[in-house]
């Protein structure tokens, strides 16, 4: 039996799927542009629960926009380990562009 891999649409879900973080759990906000394969790796390796969260931003003063961000929810220590892993992967991948 093959394991289903979540796509971006699955991770973001519908607007009514947006939920507040329960007490005692923390969110790791996934930066836009992170490959879905890496997000799925974080979910499976660290047993985190994917959710979507709305965020507002602006490009220029007065130009606001809303966007959906993927967050991975879990206990503080687990989220910290996943964050370290995520940034280690980033460092490894962009290391070839060094000086």
N, C-alpha and C positions, 0 to 999 in steps of 0.2 A: 504494500500500500504506500503510495507516494504522499509526501507531506506537502500541503498546499502552501505556496509562497504568497505572502501578502504583497499587493501592488500599492501604488500611491493612493489610488481611489479607496482601497480597503483601509489604509492607514488614516486617511482624512475623514472618511465616513460622511454622513449627512450632517447638516447643520444642527439637527436636534440631538445628535450624538455628543455634542460638546458638554462636558461635565466638569464640575469644580473638583479640585484635588481633595480627596478625603484627608482628614487629619492623620498625621503620622506617615503619610506618603509624600514623595517628592517627585518633581518632574524634571527630566533631562530634555531640554528643548533642542531639537535637531535642526541645525542650520539649513536653510534652503540650499538645494543643490547636492546634498549628500545622497550617494547612490542607494537605491532601494535594497540592493544586496547587502550593503553595510548595515542598513537599518534592520533588516531581517536577521543579520548576524548578531547584532546587539540584543534583539528581542530573544533569540533562542539561547545565546550564551549566558545572558544575565537574567533570564526569566523576568523580563520587564513587560508591562502591559502598554500597548500603543493606544494613544488617544489623540484627539485634535484639540487645539486651543486657538482661539481668535486673538489676533494681535493687531494693533493699529500702528500706523507709522505715517511719515510724511517725507516727500521728496524735497519739496521746497516749503517755505513758510506758507501756510494756508492750503496746501495740497495734501489732503489726508487720504489714506486708503486702509482697508482692512484686508488681512490675509489669514489663511489657516496655516498653522504650524503643527508639525507632528511633534508630540512629546511622548517620552517613554517613562512610565510611572513605576515607582518601586520604593523600597526602603532606602534611607539615606546612604548607608554604606554601599549598597548595590549600585545606586545611581552614581555615586562618586567613582566606583571602580569602572563602570561603563563609560563615564565621561573621560577618565584617564585613557582607557582603551581607544575611544574615539579619537582623541587628540594624538595619541601615539600613532594611529593609522594615518592621520593627516600628515604628521611630521615625516613618516616613512615615505608617503607618496609624493610629497613635495620636496623631499631631501635632494632629489636629483637636480633640482633647479637652483641649488645653492651657489655660492660664490663661484 
